[in-house]
Amino acid sequence: MSVTDIIPDQKVKSAMNDINAQREQVAASARGEAEKILVVKKAEAEAESKKLARRGYCDQRKAIIKGLEESVEAVQTRVERRQMRET
């Protein structure tokens, strides 16, 4: 046996295995928390996207209504001018 072939006592091996198991548990917990954060962030992003889409639809409707109002006003003005010419 050479000096580099160190064989630790069984108690030391057991203690090291326990430490590694604890590290694995902490790592698994951290991975679980990271996955949970990703799910929450994805849901928040989807909610924000839907909110912006609704706002876009609302702005479209407002623009359509404004355009219709302007068209009606233009027609009314033309009708009024025509009526003034005819009288």
Protein Blocks (a to p, Z undefined) as FASTA:
>chain_A
ZZklccddfklmmmmmmmmmmmmmmmmmmmmmmmmmmmmmmmmmmmmmmmmmmmmmmmmm
mmmmmmmmmmmmmmmmmmmmmmmmmZZ
